[in-house]
Every structure is written in structure tokens, then in C-alpha cells.
Amino acid sequence: MRSNVTTKPIVITASILAFLSILPVCGILVGALGVYSYWLMAMAFFVLIAGNLLSDI
């Protein structure tokens, strides 16, 4: 992605979602995140894809 105004929040949001999805895999249980860890990782990838596609608009 090109560096522009919206790049930083998109990368930070996707990184937080990815980090939260990896916590249950490492054995750190945070509420119901263990059940939804796959979906959190999918949302992180979706945020990156959407940010990449919508950055030129």
C-alpha cells in the first residue's frame, strides 16, 4: 500500500485484530475470543484488502 493518510489507521486496526486472534492459539484466553479467533483473523485480512482497494478512490 502506498503511504497516505488512511494507511496508518488501517494497518493498526488490522494488526490489533490479528493480535487478538492469535492470543487464544498461544493459550491466553480472553473471554469468547477463542471461539471467534478465525473470524477475527478473517476480518483483519478483509480490512487490509478493503484498505488496499479503496485507497485509490
Secondary structure, 3 states (H helix, E strand, C coil): CCCCCCHHHHHHHHHHHHHHHHCCCCCCCCCCCCCCHHHHHHHHHHHHHHHHHHCCC
